[in-house]
Amino acid sequence: MRHITHWINGKAWDGGPARTGQVYDPATGQQVASVDFASAAEVDQAVSGAVIAGRAWAKVSLTRRTDVLFGFRQLLAEGREELARIVSAEHGKIRSDAAGEAARGLEVVDFACGISELLKAEHSVGVSTDVDAYAFRQPLGVVAGITPFNFPAMVPLWMAPIAIACGNAFVLKPSERDPSASLWLAERWADAGLPEGVFQVVQGDKVAVDALLDHPGIAAVSFVGSTSIARYVYGRAAAAGKRVQALGGAKNHLVVMPDADPDVVADALVNSAYGSAGERCMAVSVAVVVGQGKAELVDRVVARGARLALGPGEDPESEMGPLVTRAHLERVLGYVDAGLDQGARLVLDGRQHPHRGEGEGFWLGPTLFDDVRPDMAIYADEIFGPVLCVMSVNSLEEALQLIDGSPYGNGASLFSNDLEAIRRFEIEVEAGMVGINVPIPVPMAYYGFGGWGESMFGDHDIYGSDGVRFYTRLKKITARPLAHRGSLNFPTNQ
């Protein structure tokens, strides 16, 4: 059985016995590896090494940093099929989906390769007599990333390349459910020439998380996960004086206007709600049909969902894989039971969906509920599984009110060709990421990713220009080239 450990100061950790967790193959239900769980001592070892390495890295020229980033980009591009295989084996998502995850991460590396342009400074000449003013950005020091199981490669790639390009050292705490991708990334950073200690990996659970949140050597924390944990991370890290961006959960709506093509919408709903077994923070979980047409749309989604091939991620014929763990499967099944108990109509039962997996895998097929009300748990809560709810309203106004009534504000989409409806939706919907005839509106690397409401705690999005601002702090200089005597008056711009 494989043993997965930390990556500290340029190599796999070789310390003594540690607490461990189990890593499973979701398609079979069998344990395939054990993973070390870091104590506060191992976290301190990683952070202390990062502090030393980070001081030296911050002094490295932008040209040299860019050389390392381009080298890393090349290795990532060449190895993304291997990375996809690693992700698929431990997460369960199908291989093509895992390859897409690597590709979206690569886009952020591309963006970070332009760090020389992104860090260009400001300079004003003659703000007062013989006085100039200028400002530039400096790295924070050591920053931490706490990342989720659903994107074990992409989310670390949303954070680390920009943080490192800005001159910081980065400590990654990946999910303990699928930790192998983190070590693959660490090896590629090393192969690209990144100095030892600038990229560290500590595996573990809440003990490791709390140690990072409390450690005085950590200047900032980036987090992606559920809303309850995001709120906890934000509060604890901010109380320790750290800068924080904590992305939480979601309940993403897709509004269907009367003029929308029902076949196009049905395809979009199936792909967005059931892709990656619904384990995406941007997955559509509620379809809101404006006016008539709900019954026709439900029939089309049921027909498409029932045909999806459910199987292991490495099977090229699989269109959807298993859920990540048995505990998560049982949680999602609990919501299916709750939907039935509260009166929703189950029109596609994923519990009965055939699959090609062997053993006791964590299987649940596409599941669809009709006649859903806002007071039901399946509507109000983030399920994070292949469960789609369908509702109907009489107008776009009602649809907007429904979305705005949710505490989440991650993503929302509208399918329509009505320019007036599109414009109103773009302006009025309470969500940070909006799709128009696009079901999963994940922004490009140069825009930034982040929701509103309880989907986001903090002022900076992940990646994009906001990522550069998050991982740096602004220093403002007021300078007179030659010192001379002045008055004791408050300085003015004369």
VOGU-3710 file (C-alpha; in Angstrom, 3 decimals, decimal comma):
1> mrhithwing> 0,000/0,000/0,000  1,305/3,449/-0,917  2,411/5,854/1,775  1,841/9,586/1,194  3,680/12,135/3,292  4,678/15,802/3,442  7,059/17,737/1,195  9,357/19,863/3,322  12,493/21,715/2,213  12,721/20,100/-1,187
11> kawdggpart> 12,057/16,464/-0,350  9,562/13,977/1,023  9,388/14,174/4,797  11,407/11,462/6,519  10,362/12,035/10,114  9,191/9,476/12,611  5,804/7,811/13,136  2,776/10,030/12,658  -0,973/9,884/12,790  -2,297/8,712/9,462
21> gqvydpatgq> -5,485/8,756/7,440  -6,813/6,503/4,708  -7,040/7,240/0,988  -9,564/5,247/-1,042  -10,284/4,327/-4,622  -13,843/5,703/-4,869  -14,729/3,266/-7,650  -14,043/0,164/-5,540  -14,312/1,431/-1,986  -10,901/-0,063/-1,205
31> qvasvdfasa> -8,132/1,710/0,663  -5,185/2,327/-1,662  -2,873/4,470/0,461  -2,208/5,930/3,873  -1,385/9,601/4,367  0,543/11,194/7,208  -1,286/13,774/9,299  0,953/16,642/10,350  1,180/17,727/13,957  1,904/21,301/14,962
41> aevdqavsga> 5,594/20,337/15,043  5,656/19,274/11,385  3,742/22,412/10,409  6,283/24,504/12,272  9,124/22,710/10,503  7,556/23,478/7,116  6,773/27,101/7,942  10,197/27,729/9,471  11,866/26,390/6,338  9,563/28,511/4,186
51> viagrawakv> 10,423/31,655/6,168  14,129/31,205/5,455  13,590/30,255/1,818  11,065/33,020/1,305  13,458/35,751/2,424  15,933/34,710/-0,237  13,252/34,162/-2,900  11,833/37,654/-2,375  15,217/39,079/-3,432  15,368/37,013/-6,628
61> sltrrtdvlf> 14,901/39,083/-9,766  11,617/39,086/-11,660  13,474/37,657/-14,640  14,664/34,658/-12,656  11,246/34,111/-11,072  9,699/34,178/-14,534  12,241/31,615/-15,756  11,122/29,238/-12,995  7,451/29,844/-13,780  7,947/29,140/-17,468
71> gfrqllaegr> 9,817/25,970/-16,574  7,014/24,877/-14,280  4,466/25,699/-16,963  6,285/23,497/-19,469  6,473/20,561/-17,057  2,810/20,947/-16,148  1,775/21,036/-19,803  3,859/17,955/-20,598  2,626/16,026/-17,572  -1,044/16,932/-17,355
81> eelarivsae> -2,205/13,500/-18,526  -0,187/11,949/-15,707  -1,645/14,501/-13,287  -5,140/13,717/-14,574  -4,570/10,014/-13,890  -3,504/10,778/-10,302  -6,518/13,023/-9,706  -8,956/10,552/-11,232  -7,627/7,635/-9,181  -8,176/9,328/-5,817
91> hgkirsdaag> -11,078/11,697/-6,504  -13,065/9,442/-8,833  -13,838/11,989/-11,558  -13,495/10,764/-15,115  -10,141/11,200/-16,820  -11,273/13,892/-19,278  -12,696/15,958/-16,437  -9,447/15,625/-14,510  -7,522/16,699/-17,616  -9,776/19,740/-17,859
101> eaarglevvd> -8,946/20,569/-14,243  -5,244/20,542/-15,082  -5,878/22,735/-18,121  -7,712/25,389/-16,078  -4,863/25,398/-13,578  -2,411/25,849/-16,416  -4,221/29,035/-17,436  -3,371/30,605/-14,072  0,278/29,617/-14,493  0,181/31,360/-17,887
111> facgisellk> -1,151/34,475/-16,159  1,534/34,298/-13,443  4,255/34,108/-16,108  3,456/37,746/-16,836  4,401/38,833/-13,331  6,892/41,420/-14,575  4,048/43,353/-16,174  1,680/42,733/-13,261  4,098/44,199/-10,704  4,954/47,358/-12,630
121> aehsvgvstd> 5,000/50,274/-10,178  3,690/53,842/-10,119  5,819/57,003/-10,068  4,764/60,643/-9,893  7,408/63,304/-10,477  7,238/66,699/-8,785  4,327/66,213/-6,410  5,933/69,052/-4,449  9,054/71,106/-4,996  11,892/68,651/-5,655
131> vdayafrqpl> 9,738/65,801/-4,273  8,648/62,618/-6,052  6,103/60,018/-4,957  6,044/56,399/-5,992  4,636/53,074/-4,866  5,478/49,440/-5,394  4,322/46,053/-4,214  6,328/43,704/-2,024  5,649/40,067/-1,091  4,048/39,227/2,245
141> gvvagitpfn> 6,514/36,491/3,216  5,024/33,025/3,772  1,447/32,349/2,696  -0,671/29,221/3,104  -3,227/27,536/0,868  -5,851/25,171/2,308  -7,509/23,431/-0,623  -10,522/21,141/-1,156  -10,904/17,568/-2,364  -12,965/18,362/-5,452
151> fpamvplwma> -10,104/20,042/-7,351  -6,861/18,688/-5,861  -4,746/20,098/-8,701  -6,631/23,119/-10,016  -7,225/25,014/-6,784  -3,578/24,803/-5,624  -2,704/26,069/-9,117  -5,089/28,986/-8,600  -3,023/30,050/-5,589  0,623/28,962/-5,590
161> piaiacgnaf> 1,852/30,245/-8,992  0,733/33,820/-8,300  1,940/33,770/-4,690  5,351/32,445/-5,742  5,609/34,788/-8,722  5,056/37,706/-6,336  8,044/36,574/-4,264  6,350/34,644/-1,458  6,976/31,167/-0,118  3,881/28,947/-0,203
171> vlkpserdps> 2,738/26,221/2,217  0,005/23,945/0,838  -2,361/21,916/3,009  -4,316/19,777/0,527  -7,354/17,656/1,256  -6,504/14,420/3,012  -8,998/12,612/0,753  -6,903/12,923/-2,443  -3,442/14,174/-1,464  -1,180/12,692/-4,160
181> aslwlaerwa> -1,596/15,548/-6,647  0,043/17,919/-4,155  3,276/15,917/-4,183  3,269/15,689/-7,976  3,071/19,489/-8,102  5,851/19,809/-5,516  8,126/17,612/-7,625  7,419/19,674/-10,738  8,256/22,903/-8,892  11,551/21,363/-7,819
191> daglpegvfq> 12,281/20,164/-11,359  11,610/23,696/-12,624  14,352/25,074/-10,390  12,314/26,549/-7,548  14,603/26,763/-4,490  14,006/24,308/-1,645  11,490/25,518/0,884  9,640/27,976/-1,344  6,883/25,409/-1,974  6,047/23,176/1,005
201> vvqgdkvavd> 3,292/20,587/1,501  1,872/19,511/4,843  -0,730/16,760/4,771  -3,312/16,438/7,484  -6,612/17,298/9,064  -7,902/20,018/11,404  -4,758/19,819/13,535  -2,631/20,941/10,583  -5,178/23,574/9,542  -5,292/25,139/13,005
211> alldhpgiaa> -1,509/25,118/13,244  -1,306/27,086/9,987  -4,026/29,527/11,042  -2,248/30,231/14,327  1,386/30,169/13,196  3,061/33,592/13,488  5,190/32,840/10,428  2,148/32,728/8,113  1,163/36,141/6,764  -1,898/35,195/4,703
221> vsfvgstsia> -4,254/32,263/4,171  -6,201/31,245/1,070  -9,006/28,722/1,552  -11,634/26,982/-0,571  -14,260/24,718/1,006  -17,657/24,734/2,677  -19,192/27,914/4,083  -19,045/26,730/7,682  -15,312/25,998/7,456  -14,646/29,151/5,420
231> ryvygraaaa> -16,239/31,230/8,169  -14,120/29,412/10,764  -10,895/29,864/8,783  -11,626/33,536/8,165  -12,391/34,253/11,814  -9,472/32,352/13,316  -6,852/33,535/10,834  -8,033/37,154/10,944  -7,951/37,056/14,742  -4,301/36,024/14,435
241> gkrvqalgga> -3,639/39,114/12,309  -3,462/37,397/8,938  -4,820/38,452/5,577  -7,531/35,968/4,511  -9,500/34,986/1,445  -11,914/32,163/2,263  -14,253/30,847/-0,416  -17,276/28,955/0,860  -20,204/26,980/-0,457  -22,794/27,646/-3,123
251> knhlvvmpda> -26,314/27,059/-4,324  -26,123/27,977/-7,989  -29,311/28,694/-9,937  -29,888/28,444/-13,684  -32,856/30,519/-14,841  -34,650/29,339/-17,980  -36,599/32,000/-19,864  -39,544/31,043/-22,113  -37,564/31,695/-25,307  -34,670/29,397/-24,365
261> dpdvvadalv> -34,092/26,277/-26,498  -35,159/23,338/-24,269  -32,618/20,951/-25,807  -29,752/23,374/-25,202  -30,913/23,951/-21,626  -31,319/20,232/-20,918  -27,788/19,534/-22,137  -26,449/22,405/-20,022  -28,240/21,170/-16,905  -27,044/17,585/-17,276
271> nsaygsager> -23,456/18,638/-17,888  -23,318/21,204/-15,106  -25,325/19,364/-12,440  -23,928/15,856/-12,932  -20,413/16,425/-14,221  -17,811/15,375/-11,638  -20,727/13,800/-9,713  -21,901/17,290/-8,768  -18,815/17,833/-6,619  -18,146/21,339/-7,935
281> cmavsvavvv> -18,767/24,625/-6,174  -19,957/26,004/-9,518  -22,298/23,109/-10,320  -25,880/24,083/-11,067  -28,097/22,677/-8,324  -31,369/24,535/-9,009  -33,118/25,016/-12,351  -35,707/27,821/-12,260  -38,167/27,740/-15,157  -39,929/31,042/-15,888
291> gqgkaelvdr> -43,499/30,548/-17,109  -44,608/27,308/-18,714  -42,350/24,556/-19,942  -41,138/22,928/-16,722  -42,679/19,544/-17,513  -41,068/19,438/-20,975  -37,671/20,399/-19,554  -37,900/17,787/-16,789  -38,657/15,087/-19,340  -35,625/16,029/-21,415
301> vvargarlal> -33,284/16,121/-18,412  -34,573/12,753/-17,213  -34,023/11,215/-20,642  -30,480/12,513/-20,854  -29,564/11,782/-17,248  -30,827/8,228/-17,426  -28,455/7,528/-20,337  -25,282/8,737/-18,591  -22,637/6,031/-18,330  -21,604/5,688/-14,698
311> gpgedpesem> -18,246/4,027/-14,161  -14,639/4,258/-12,965  -12,730/7,363/-13,888  -10,103/5,526/-15,933  -12,761/3,864/-18,129  -12,887/5,951/-21,342  -16,581/5,164/-21,727  -17,493/6,612/-18,324  -19,308/9,945/-18,352  -19,592/10,266/-14,588
321> gplvtrahle> -17,623/8,742/-11,722  -18,347/7,935/-8,073  -18,426/10,281/-5,108  -15,195/10,795/-3,223  -15,798/8,867/0,043  -18,405/6,668/1,673  -19,096/9,318/4,309  -19,824/11,876/1,610  -22,049/9,406/-0,267  -24,066/8,784/2,885
331> rvlgyvdagl> -24,430/12,513/3,445  -25,799/13,036/-0,077  -28,133/10,041/0,279  -29,432/11,653/3,451  -30,527/14,645/1,384  -32,308/12,367/-1,092  -34,264/10,879/1,816  -34,984/14,371/3,182  -36,320/15,509/-0,197  -38,753/12,605/-0,268
341> dqgarlvldg> -39,787/13,143/3,342  -40,503/16,840/2,708  -42,694/16,176/-0,312  -40,497/16,721/-3,357  -41,140/14,446/-6,328  -38,183/12,224/-7,253  -38,357/11,888/-11,032  -34,847/10,456/-11,576  -33,534/8,190/-8,829  -29,746/7,996/-8,947
351> rqhphrgege> -29,746/5,237/-6,338  -31,041/2,879/-9,026  -28,648/4,000/-11,757  -26,502/1,138/-13,129  -22,714/1,454/-12,960  -19,715/-0,506/-14,165  -17,753/-0,256/-10,948  -16,569/-3,244/-8,977  -16,560/-3,811/-5,237  -18,194/-1,390/-2,823
361> gfwlgptlfd> -17,666/1,889/-4,653  -19,302/5,165/-3,693  -21,904/5,284/-6,440  -24,875/7,587/-6,925  -26,235/8,383/-10,356  -27,970/11,511/-11,649  -30,825/12,465/-9,343  -33,609/14,925/-10,161  -36,298/16,389/-7,898  -39,383/18,219/-9,164
371> dvrpdmaiya> -41,957/20,192/-7,157  -39,256/21,620/-4,910  -40,050/24,418/-2,453  -37,647/26,967/-0,919  -38,251/25,608/2,588  -36,896/22,158/1,696  -33,402/21,096/2,748  -32,570/19,975/-0,788  -33,133/23,556/-1,926  -31,631/25,478/0,983
381> deifgpvlcv> -28,445/23,468/1,630  -25,371/22,835/-0,478  -25,572/19,094/-1,199  -22,377/18,793/-3,260  -23,550/15,742/-5,146  -25,427/14,807/-8,344  -28,784/16,150/-7,151  -30,670/18,733/-9,220  -33,824/20,566/-8,107  -36,376/22,011/-10,539
391> msvnsleeal> -38,747/24,864/-9,683  -41,020/27,200/-11,612  -41,862/30,886/-11,221  -44,080/33,274/-13,119  -41,556/35,971/-14,024  -37,899/36,961/-14,128  -38,654/39,211/-11,154  -39,641/36,163/-9,091  -36,570/34,273/-10,243  -34,313/37,124/-9,125
401> qlidgspygn> -36,080/37,288/-5,773  -35,581/33,544/-5,335  -31,848/33,764/-6,042  -31,376/36,869/-3,934  -33,096/35,125/-1,008  -30,324/32,529/-0,821  -27,486/33,258/1,612  -25,048/32,103/-1,057  -23,938/34,197/-3,996  -21,372/32,155/-5,866
411> gaslfsndle> -22,741/31,737/-9,381  -25,975/32,190/-11,326  -26,866/31,694/-14,983  -29,595/32,792/-17,362  -30,538/31,033/-20,593  -32,313/33,378/-22,969  -31,939/35,368/-26,189  -33,998/38,261/-24,802  -31,530/41,175/-24,582  -33,670/43,067/-22,088
421> airrfeieve> -33,847/40,045/-19,761  -30,127/39,407/-20,155  -29,245/42,984/-19,278  -31,495/42,991/-16,238  -30,124/39,678/-15,003  -26,510/40,806/-15,402  -27,113/43,954/-13,375  -29,545/42,776/-10,695  -28,657/39,201/-9,785  -26,870/38,859/-6,424
431> agmvginvpi> -23,959/36,643/-7,444  -20,274/37,200/-7,987  -20,002/35,086/-11,152  -22,743/35,235/-13,775  -23,319/33,129/-16,878  -25,379/34,134/-19,904  -26,189/30,975/-21,856  -23,189/29,488/-20,015  -24,034/27,062/-17,172  -20,681/27,102/-15,327
441> pvpmayygfg> -19,356/30,686/-15,522  -15,857/30,148/-14,106  -13,909/33,301/-15,064  -10,712/33,228/-17,058  -7,406/33,451/-15,202  -7,055/37,194/-15,751  -10,401/38,043/-14,110  -10,445/36,287/-10,728  -12,731/33,783/-9,018  -14,975/34,687/-6,103
451> gwgesmfgdh> -18,608/34,820/-5,060  -20,751/37,085/-2,908  -22,622/36,610/0,338  -21,713/33,516/2,315  -19,821/32,120/-0,647  -16,878/34,432/0,048  -15,201/35,832/3,144  -12,578/38,473/2,422  -12,015/41,279/-0,043  -9,879/39,613/-2,724
461> diygsdgvrf> -10,798/37,034/-5,348  -8,534/34,092/-6,048  -6,170/34,511/-9,056  -6,231/37,351/-11,556  -5,132/40,852/-10,583  -6,868/40,404/-7,235  -4,546/37,488/-6,569  -1,526/39,715/-7,142  -2,962/42,305/-4,761  -3,745/39,659/-2,152
471> ytrlkkitar> -0,226/38,199/-2,131  1,532/41,584/-1,978  1,347/44,761/0,064  1,730/48,277/-1,236  4,594/50,485/-0,083  4,325/54,229/-0,754  7,493/56,347/-0,971  7,755/60,130/-0,760  11,286/61,152/-1,718  13,399/64,262/-2,155
481> plahrgslnf> 16,573/63,409/-4,102  18,710/65,809/-2,030  17,949/66,533/1,618  17,759/70,153/2,749  16,452/72,078/5,710  12,732/72,464/6,018  10,163/73,863/8,418  8,332/72,095/11,206  5,000/72,662/9,492  2,870/69,766/8,270
491> ptnq> 4,140/68,935/4,752  2,046/70,221/1,873  2,177/69,891/-1,869  3,644/73,360/-2,420
//
